Amino acid sequence: MGHLANYYDEVISCIRAAEAIQLFGPGEAKGELKKRIERDKLDLRITRFETMDKMTERQISQKVRRHYLPSGVALPPGR
């Protein structure tokens, strides 16, 4: 088993209890991770699967908050 497979196993062990899973980012790794998630029967929890350009941590946080905050709730400035 390769390093990437071990990494995916670790990620899946961390998200196993998640109610919802968002997969987004550049490249093809998210597709490979999605296959592993499907294999482990967690795919019904995937709420978003999207190809995105490289993002900063702040941009990732904003994207996730916008997805989960109710409509009309404003994010604090700079968050």
Buried (B, 14 or more C-beta within 10 A) or exposed (E): EEEEEEEBEEEBEEBEEEEEBBBBBEEEEBEEBBEBBEEBEBBEBBEEBEEEEEBEEEEBEBBEEEEEEEEEEEEEEEE
